[in-house]
Every structure is written in structure tokens, then in C-alpha cells.
Amino acid sequence: MEKIKKVVLAYSGGLDTSVILKWLIETYQCEVICFSADLGQGEELEPIREKAIKTGASKIYIEDVREEFVRDFIFPILRANAIYEGQYLLGTSIARPLIAKEQIRVAGREKADAVAHGATGKGNDQVRFEMTYMALNPHIKIIAPWREWNLNSRESLVEYAKKHGIPVPVTKARPYSSDRNLFHISFEGGVIEDPWKEPPENMYVLTVSPEKAPDKPAHIEIDYKNGNPVAVNGKQMGPVDLLSHLNKIGGRNGIGRADAIENRFVGMKSRGVYETPGGTILHIAHRAVESITMDREVMQLRDSLIPKYSQLVYNGFWFAPEREMLQAAIDESQKNVTGRVRLKLYKGNCRVTGRKSENSLYRQDYATFEAEQVYRQKDAEGFIRLNALRLKIGAMVRTRGKR
């Protein structure tokens, strides 16, 4: 067993990380410092301070990183229109590098020689945490208990917790796991592992069922500046308040549910069910502003980068140079993405009903089907002939001698 003096643990206060805290102390005979990030998960984090100390932590850091999370992590992926495999807006994926970054910061402050996390050896989170650790501190030691211990089930964790006097909730366990932050909530495992079964309605947290959403549509307007949302219905808002506000509006109108079978980085397919109400609205609104402000060739080139960018975020390469290079290119494309979008929200649907911008490239005098004086339709004849020339020559070659 490698000698560890002090470890910083990513700690949520739940069963897994509470057991890990005690297991680290027992196994490595080391000091453990806990770190918890407030990402807007809607839970009171202060009670876990006492629990961590009682379980054996020498101290615990609880940091409110919501502003940084939205400004420096969520907004960049929204500027990129990032969606993994066409459905997943990357809500859990984008939270892990921030948690890991803050862990490394605490480790430096506390002169810790190791960090630890509670991700299993089957999922993506282990990669996201550890990629970040190595990118920000190549010398830090990493402990992943799920890849080391012999506790292989919830029952064994509960038994360990009871043996060591760790409080275990007496409520019946939910038949699935969930992860929540200000951007979304995700569900996986348990009753939704069968891809043929519909997720139970009582599982959803952030959104009402579209069938039970109001019968009257909601109309909203969102202002953008350089690719970032800055106001809702004319009211300027900071990143956290803006996203929280849209989460509420989207949630009560049934916006943002997704049910996806996705390819994990480790090689298996898995099912994830997601609620991303505010993020879904912002994704659609951002595309609408781009549609009138972004040059065609720039848009097509940027769109070709989206699958790779999304894959990098999903797989944990947030701090990799290729992701940063792509981000720089994407952000360059956003300099003129300023304007206002009007949307209609109705029973799970989010539809654009208007868009305008001082940077608009849309010219009604050119696009109109009515009489105009700025476009010479005769010019299209030569345009078509030149673009079809190679097709025409190819056809002549193929049909040579067949006449």
C-alpha cells in the first residue's frame, strides 16, 4: 500500500462518500480533508459539515461555485451548442472538471499528497475527475476506492456504514441514482436500466409532465450578447439568476426532458434520463440568434466541430489543449451573436417565434419574393452552370459510347 499522508476527498455526504471517508482513514492511516461544491444541487450542504467531522474528516471545505460553474463552464458549452450524441446537454459531464479543479486547489492549500473520488470503475466520472487531476497537478496521487476495495454492492456499503457508526438514511432507497446541479438532473440505473420501460413519472424533479403543463403557452424573450444570454424579458440578470429563472419557467411548462441510450467512454452503452429545462431553452434560443447573425461558412465550419467538442467534454478532456483550441475558435465565431429571441413554451415544446439583431445578416430586400431592385435573377443561371459543370462532365464520361 502506497504511503499517503493527507488526502482531499470529493465528498457529498451520501452513503458512498461517507463510507469512502472512513475507508480511507482505516486503509491508508491518513488524514482526510473533505471538499463539497455547491453547484446549485438544491440541497442544504451545511449539515454535511458535522457529518464529515463525526465520520473522521480533519476538516471540510464547502465552496459556493455556482457563479463560476455557469459563467465558465455552462455558458462555454452553450456557446458551442454542445450536445452529446444528439440528446445529452452534458449537465453532469461539465460539473466534474470544476469539482476536480477545486479539489486540486484545496490540495495545494493543504499540502495534501493525494485526492480521492467516489466514482465507480464502470462509468465516465472516474475519467473526468482523474483527467482533471492529472492536467492540473501531474504529481498528485489519486485514490479511486471503487477500483480497490471489496465492497461491491449497496448492501455491503450499508453494512460497513453500520459497523463503523456512520449514519445511514432509513428511508427506502430510490430504485435509481441521480445527480443534480444548476444545469440539470440526471437519472440512471435501477428501474430505468431496461431501455424498453418508460421512466416512472414520479421520478422527475425539475419538470412537470407535458400533459399536466398549463394549457396556456408562455411567451418569453431572451437577449444575447456575444453568444451569452444576458437578459430575460428585458431584465438584465447574472448567469446564476438567469439560468435559475429559466429553469423555473421551463420546468412548469414541461420543457427539457430527454431519454437517451448513450455510449460511455469506457465502452458500454447506458441509459440516461435527463431534465434540463433552462439549458434546453437557452440552446434553442442561442441557435436562433446565430441564424441571423452568423455567416454561413462560419456556421457550417463551427457546426462540424460540435460532435468532437461534445465528445471531448463528455469524455473528460475539459482541460485538454484540443478542447481549449476548439473553444477559442468557437468563441471567435460568437463575436456578432448579439440579439433578441422570442420563444413560445407549451406543453414540453419550445418554439422560436421571433428573432432580431442589430448585427442581422438577414436582408428582407434581398430575400423577398415580392418585387425588388437589388437582386438580378439572371445571375443565377451562370451560378448554376458553374456549380453543375463537374457533374455534367462526369455524366458525359459515364454515358460515352452508350448513345
Secondary structure, 3 states (H helix, E strand, C coil): CCCCCEEEEECCCCHHHHHHHHHHHHHHCCEEEEEEEECCCCCCCCHHHHHHHHHCCCEEEEEECHHHHHHHHHHHHHHCCCCECCCECCCCCCCHHHHHHHHHHHHHHHCCCEEECCCCCCCCHHHHHHHHHHHHCCCCEEECHHHCCCCCCHHHHHHHHHHCCCCCCCCCCCCCEEEECCCCEEEECHHHCCCCCCCCHHHCCCCCCHHHCCCCCEEEEEEEECCEEEEECCEECCHHHHHHHHHHHHHHCCCCEEEEEEECCCCCEEEEEEECHHHHHHHHHHHHHHHHHCCHHHHHHHHHHHHHHHHHHHHCCCCCHHHHHHHHHHHHCCCCCCEEEEEEEECCEEEEEEEECCCCCCCHHHHCCCCCCCCCCCHHHHHHHHHHHHHHHHHHHHCCCCC
